[in-house]
Amino acid sequence: MRIFQTPLEFEWDKGNKGKNFIKHQVTDGECEEVFFDGRKKILRDVLHSGKERRYILIGATRIQRLLFLVFTARKNKIRIISARDINKKERNLYEEKN
């Protein structure tokens, strides 16, 4: 699934900067890294796409930490909504076609 036509830019403001580290010990940098994983999986999050389109991304950081992210695109910027380590079922999805 291709979402962006231009290079990626991330939106980190006081509303989302550092919040995933507080909840799940995932840094903002790790969130960005998974977008560059060549094996990542991106799916539409149809259950939570009420006012805006949301997406689910499952991918690995540079040190192979597997993460589950929910994000949206706002004015050609990526805004991370949540990030956490993947569970067993999600790991199988990531490894399924790779």
N, C-alpha and C positions, 0 to 999 in steps of 0.2 A: 504494500500500500504506500503510495507516494502522497505525502501531505504538503510538503514545501517545495517550491520551485527555486527559492533563493537560499543562500547559506543560512545556517541556524544561528539564531540569537535568542538568548534566554532572558526572561524577565524575573528579576529577584528584587522584591521590594519588602517593606516592613511586614507585609501580610504573609509572605511565604519564605523569606530568608531565614534559614536555620531551623524551621519548624519540623522538618523531617529528621533532623539530628536529635531534637528533643524527644520526639515520639519513638523513633526507630533506629537511631544511631547511624543514619545515612546522611552523608555530607552533601552540600549543594554540588560540589565538584563531581562526586560519584553519580549524582543524578544526570549531570551533563554527559559524563563518559559513556553511559549506556546507549546514547543516541548514535554513537560512532561504532558500535559493535556490529560487525558485518553479518552476524547470525541472529540479530534481534528480531523479535516478532512484534508487530504493531496491529492492533485490532480496534475497531470502533467499540466504545463503551455505550451501547444502546440503552442500557438501563439507567445511566446517569447523565444522559445528554439532553436534559430538559431545556434550559435557556441557551446553552452553547454546546457545540460538539466536543465530546471528550473521547480520549483515546487511552488504551492500555498498551504499555510497552513492557516487554519482558526481555531483558538483555544483561550482558555482563560488563563489569567495569574492567579497567586495565589489569587488575589483579584477580580477575575472574570471580568476583563477588556477583552472584546473580540477584537482580533486583526486579521488582514489580512496581511500575510507575503508572500513575494516572496523570494525564496532562491535557491541556487545551492549547489552541493557537489563538492569540489575540494580536491583531495588527502585525502579522508576520513575526511574532515572537512566541516562544514556547514558555508557557507558565506551568510549572510542576504543581499539581494539586496534592499528590501524596506519593510517598516512596517507602518501600519496605523490602526486606528479604523475601524471596519467593518461597512458597510452600512446596510440598512434594508433588502435588498435582500439576502445579505450574512448571516445576522443573521438568516433568515429563513432556509438557507441551513445548518447552524450549528445546529439549533434546530430540524431540520426535522426528524432525526433518533434517536435523543437523548431523 
